[in-house]
Amino acid sequence: MPIPRIVGRWNKVGLNRVTRHIAPWMPGLGVVVHRGRRSGRVYQTPVNVFATEDGYVVALTYGPDAELG
């Protein structure tokens, strides 16, 4: 079930700023480091990470691809 957009806004404004500092050490969390296409700015986004037999799965909780189908 995708997370409502308002929660995404709260995450961007506040929660992500805190979570990205503890995510590297918390079980089940990780940080994706990526660069903005237009701005070139570096972003650090905390994500849920799950170990599998073949590697890892990163949960997509926003957008149209977020639903499991």
DSSP file (Angstrom, degrees, kcal/mol; ACC not computed):
  #  RESIDUE AA STRUCTURE BP1 BP2  ACC     N-H-->O    O-->H-N    N-H-->O    O-->H-N    TCO  KAPPA ALPHA  PHI   PSI    X-CA   Y-CA   Z-CA
    1    1 A M              0   0    0      0, 0.0    66,-0.0     0, 0.0     0, 0.0   0.000 360.0 360.0 360.0 121.7    0.0    0.0    0.0
    2    2 A P        -     0   0    0      0, 0.0    60,-0.2     0, 0.0    59,-0.1  -0.278 360.0-110.7 -64.5 150.1    1.6    3.3   -1.0
    3    3 A I        -     0   0    0     58,-2.1    60,-0.2     1,-0.1     5,-0.1  -0.627  40.5-100.9 -79.1 137.8    2.1    6.0    1.6
    4    4 A P    >>  -     0   0    0      0, 0.0     4,-1.3     0, 0.0     3,-0.8  -0.229  29.5-115.7 -58.2 149.4   -0.1    9.1    1.2
    5    5 A R  H 3> S+     0   0    0      1,-0.2     4,-1.9     2,-0.2     5,-0.2   0.827 112.4  61.2 -57.5 -35.9    1.5   12.1   -0.4
    6    6 A I  H 3> S+     0   0    0      1,-0.2     4,-2.1     2,-0.2    -1,-0.2   0.871 102.1  52.3 -63.3 -35.0    1.2   14.2    2.7
    7    7 A V  H <> S+     0   0    0     -3,-0.8     4,-2.6     1,-0.2    -1,-0.2   0.889 106.4  54.6 -66.5 -38.1    3.4   11.8    4.6
    8    8 A G  H  X S+     0   0    0     -4,-1.3     4,-2.2     1,-0.2    -2,-0.2   0.883 107.3  49.8 -61.2 -38.6    6.0   12.1    1.8
    9    9 A R  H  X S+     0   0    0     -4,-1.9     4,-2.3     2,-0.2    -2,-0.2   0.914 110.2  49.7 -66.6 -42.4    6.0   15.8    2.3
   10   10 A W  H  X>S+     0   0    0     -4,-2.1     4,-2.5     1,-0.2     5,-1.3   0.909 110.7  51.2 -62.0 -41.0    6.5   15.5    6.1
   11   11 A N  I  <>S+     0   0    0     -4,-2.6     5,-3.0     1,-0.2     6,-0.5   0.935 111.2  47.0 -60.7 -46.2    9.4   13.1    5.4
   12   12 A K  I  <5S+     0   0    0     -4,-2.2    -1,-0.2     1,-0.2    -2,-0.2   0.894 116.9  42.9 -63.6 -41.4   11.1   15.4    3.0
   13   13 A V  I  <5S-     0   0    0     -4,-2.3    -1,-0.2    -5,-0.1    -2,-0.2   0.858 137.7 -13.7 -76.8 -36.1   10.7   18.5    5.3
   14   14 A G  I  X5S+     0   0    0     -4,-2.5     4,-1.1    -5,-0.2     3,-0.4   0.694 121.3  55.8-133.6 -56.3   11.7   16.9    8.7
   15   15 A L  I >><S+     0   0    0     -5,-1.3     4,-3.0     1,-0.2     3,-0.6   0.881 104.9  54.0 -63.7 -41.9   11.9   13.2    9.2
   16   16 A N  H 3><S+     0   0    0     -5,-3.0     4,-2.3     1,-0.2    -1,-0.2   0.854 102.4  59.7 -60.6 -34.4   14.4   12.4    6.4
   17   17 A R  H 34 S+     0   0    0     -6,-0.5    -1,-0.2    -3,-0.4     4,-0.2   0.848 115.1  34.7 -63.6 -33.4   16.8   14.9    7.8
   18   18 A V  H XX S+     0   0    0     -4,-1.1     3,-1.3    -3,-0.6     4,-0.7   0.904 117.1  52.3 -83.0 -47.7   16.9   13.1   11.1
   19   19 A T  H >X S+     0   0    0     -4,-3.0     4,-2.6     1,-0.3     3,-0.8   0.827  97.2  65.2 -63.0 -35.5   16.6    9.5    9.8
   20   20 A R  H 3< S+     0   0    0     -4,-2.3    -1,-0.3     1,-0.3    -2,-0.1   0.738 100.2  53.8 -64.4 -19.8   19.5    9.8    7.3
   21   21 A H  H <4 S+     0   0    0     -3,-1.3    -1,-0.3    -4,-0.2    -2,-0.2   0.787 119.0  31.5 -82.4 -28.2   21.9   10.2   10.1
   22   22 A I  H XX S+     0   0    0     -3,-0.8     3,-1.5    -4,-0.7     4,-0.9   0.641  98.0  85.3-101.7 -17.0   20.8    7.0   12.0
   23   23 A A  G >< S+     0   0    0     -4,-2.6     3,-0.7     1,-0.3     6,-0.3   0.838  80.6  61.8 -57.4 -38.8   19.8    4.9    9.0
   24   24 A P  G 34 S+     0   0    0      0, 0.0    -1,-0.3     0, 0.0    -2,-0.1   0.759 114.2  35.8 -62.0 -20.5   23.3    3.5    8.2
   25   25 A W  G <4 S+     0   0    0     -3,-1.5    -2,-0.2    -4,-0.1    -3,-0.1   0.503  97.8  93.3-108.8  -7.1   23.4    1.9   11.7
   26   26 A M  S X< S-     0   0    0     -4,-0.9     3,-1.8    -3,-0.7     2,-0.1  -0.745  80.6-114.7 -92.3 131.5   19.8    0.8   12.1
   27   27 A P  T 3  S+     0   0    0      0, 0.0     3,-0.1     0, 0.0    -2,-0.1  -0.394 101.4  20.2 -60.9 136.3   18.8   -2.7   11.0
   28   28 A G  T 3  S+     0   0    0      1,-0.3    21,-2.1    -2,-0.1     2,-0.3   0.429 109.2  93.8  85.5  -1.5   16.4   -2.6    8.1
   29   29 A L  E <   +A   48   0A   0     -3,-1.8     2,-0.3    -6,-0.3    -1,-0.3  -0.888  42.9 164.5-122.6 155.4   17.4    0.9    7.0
   30   30 A G  E     -A   47   0A   0     17,-2.1    17,-2.7    -2,-0.3     2,-0.4  -0.921  31.0-116.0-153.2 176.5   19.9    2.2    4.5
   31   31 A V  E     -A   46   0A   0     -2,-0.3     2,-0.6    15,-0.2    -2,-0.0  -0.987  14.2-153.5-127.0 125.0   20.7    5.5    2.7
   32   32 A V  E     -A   45   0A   0     13,-2.8    13,-2.8    -2,-0.4     2,-0.6  -0.868  12.6-157.6 -94.0 123.3   20.5    5.9   -1.1
   33   33 A V  E     +A   44   0A   0     -2,-0.6     2,-0.3    11,-0.2    11,-0.2  -0.905  25.5 157.5-103.1 123.7   22.9    8.6   -2.2
   34   34 A H  E     -A   43   0A   0      9,-2.2     9,-3.7    -2,-0.6     2,-0.4  -0.940  36.0-122.2-144.6 164.0   22.0   10.1   -5.6
   35   35 A R  E     -A   42   0A   0     -2,-0.3     7,-0.2     7,-0.2     6,-0.1  -0.908  31.2-111.8-113.6 135.5   22.5   13.3   -7.6
   36   36 A G     >  -     0   0    0      5,-3.1     4,-1.0    -2,-0.4     6,-0.0  -0.370  20.4-135.0 -63.9 139.0   19.7   15.5   -9.0
   37   37 A R  T  4 S+     0   0    0      2,-0.1    -1,-0.1     1,-0.1    -2,-0.0   0.926  99.0  21.0 -61.4 -47.2   19.4   15.5  -12.8
   38   38 A R  T  4 S+     0   0    0      1,-0.1    -1,-0.1     3,-0.0    -2,-0.0   0.886 130.9  39.3 -92.1 -43.6   19.0   19.2  -13.2
   39   39 A S  T  4 S-     0   0    0      2,-0.1    -2,-0.1     1,-0.1     3,-0.1   0.791  86.7-141.2 -80.4 -27.4   20.5   20.7  -10.1
   40   40 A G     <  +     0   0    0     -4,-1.0    -3,-0.1     1,-0.3     2,-0.1   0.489  50.3 149.3  76.6   1.7   23.4   18.3   -9.7
   41   41 A R        -     0   0    0     -6,-0.1    -5,-3.1     1,-0.1     2,-0.4  -0.399  49.3-121.2 -69.9 143.9   22.8   18.5   -6.0
   42   42 A V  E     -A   35   0A   0     -7,-0.2     2,-0.3    -3,-0.1    -7,-0.2  -0.754  30.1-165.8 -88.7 130.6   23.7   15.4   -3.9
   43   43 A Y  E     -A   34   0A   0     -9,-3.7    -9,-2.2    -2,-0.4     2,-0.5  -0.879  13.6-156.3-115.6 148.0   20.7   13.9   -2.0
   44   44 A Q  E     -A   33   0A   0     -2,-0.3   -11,-0.2   -11,-0.2   -24,-0.1  -0.969  16.7-174.9-123.4 112.5   20.7   11.3    0.8
   45   45 A T  E     -A   32   0A   0    -13,-2.8   -13,-2.8    -2,-0.5     2,-0.2  -0.931  19.4-136.3-114.9 118.6   17.4    9.4    1.1
   46   46 A P  E     +A   31   0A   0      0, 0.0     2,-0.3     0, 0.0   -15,-0.2  -0.499  31.8 176.9 -70.4 140.4   16.7    6.9    3.9
   47   47 A V  E     -A   30   0A   0    -17,-2.7   -17,-2.1    -2,-0.2     2,-0.4  -0.936  35.0-104.6-139.4 160.2   15.0    3.7    2.7
   48   48 A N  E     -A   29   0A   0     11,-0.4    11,-2.0    -2,-0.3     2,-0.4  -0.759  38.4-165.6 -84.1 133.6   13.9    0.4    4.0
   49   49 A V  E     -B   58   0B   0    -21,-2.1     2,-0.4    -2,-0.4     9,-0.2  -0.980   6.9-168.0-126.1 133.8   16.2   -2.4    3.0
   50   50 A F  E     -B   57   0B   0      7,-2.8     7,-2.7    -2,-0.4     2,-0.2  -0.983  19.5-129.6-124.5 130.3   15.5   -6.1    3.2
   51   51 A A  E     +B   56   0B   0     -2,-0.4     5,-0.3     5,-0.2     2,-0.2  -0.541  29.6 179.3 -75.8 140.9   18.1   -8.9    2.8
   52   52 A T        -     0   0    0      3,-2.8     3,-0.5    -2,-0.2     5,-0.0  -0.775  45.6 -97.1-128.7 176.0   17.3  -11.7    0.4
   53   53 A E  S    S+     0   0    0     -2,-0.2     3,-0.1     1,-0.2    -2,-0.0   0.845 125.0  40.7 -63.0 -33.0   19.1  -14.8   -0.8
   54   54 A D  S    S-     0   0    0      1,-0.0     2,-0.3    -3,-0.0    -1,-0.2   0.505 130.3 -73.6 -95.7  -5.6   20.4  -13.0   -3.9
   55   55 A G  S    S-     0   0    0     -3,-0.5    -3,-2.8    -5,-0.0     2,-0.3  -0.869  76.8 -29.0 154.8-119.7   21.2   -9.6   -2.3
   56   56 A Y  E     -B   51   0B   0     -2,-0.3     2,-0.4    -5,-0.3    -5,-0.2  -0.946  35.1-147.5-137.9 155.7   18.9   -6.9   -1.1
   57   57 A V  E     -B   50   0B   0     -7,-2.7    -7,-2.8    -2,-0.3     2,-0.5  -0.995  12.8-153.7-122.7 130.8   15.4   -5.4   -1.8
   58   58 A V  E     -B   49   0B   0     -2,-0.4     2,-0.3    -9,-0.2    -9,-0.2  -0.918  22.6-124.0-105.1 125.5   14.8   -1.7   -1.4
   59   59 A A        -     0   0    0    -11,-2.0     2,-0.7    -2,-0.5   -11,-0.4  -0.503  13.1-150.3 -72.8 129.7   11.1   -0.8   -0.6
   60   60 A L        +     0   0    0     -2,-0.3    -1,-0.1     5,-0.2   -13,-0.0  -0.898  25.3 166.1 -96.7 111.0    9.5    1.7   -3.0
   61   61 A T        +     0   0    0     -2,-0.7   -58,-2.1   -59,-0.1     2,-0.3   0.431  54.4  59.0-108.8  -0.9    6.9    3.4   -0.8
   62   62 A Y  S    S+     0   0    0    -60,-0.2     3,-0.3   -54,-0.0   -57,-0.0  -0.921  86.2  19.5-126.5 153.3    6.1    6.4   -3.1
   63   63 A G  S >  S-     0   0    0     -2,-0.3     3,-1.6   -60,-0.2     4,-0.3  -0.058  98.9 -53.5  86.4 176.9    4.7    6.7   -6.6
   64   64 A P  G >  S+     0   0    0      0, 0.0     3,-0.6     0, 0.0    -1,-0.2   0.724 130.0  57.7 -67.0 -23.1    2.8    4.4   -9.0
   65   65 A D  G 3  S+     0   0    0     -3,-0.3    -5,-0.2     1,-0.2    -2,-0.1   0.428  82.7  89.1 -86.2   1.9    5.3    1.6   -8.7
   66   66 A A  G <   +     0   0    0     -3,-1.6     2,-0.2    -7,-0.1    -1,-0.2   0.777  66.1  88.9 -73.0 -26.3    4.9    1.4   -4.9
   67   67 A E  S <  S-     0   0    0     -3,-0.6     2,-0.4    -4,-0.3    -5,-0.0  -0.502  78.3-128.7 -75.1 138.3    2.0   -1.1   -5.0
   68   68 A L              0   0    0     -2,-0.2    -2,-0.1     1,-0.1    -1,-0.1  -0.701 360.0 360.0 -82.5 135.4    2.9   -4.8   -5.0
   69   69 A G              0   0    0     -2,-0.4    -1,-0.1     0, 0.0    -2,-0.0   0.451 360.0 360.0-139.5 360.0    1.2   -6.6   -7.8
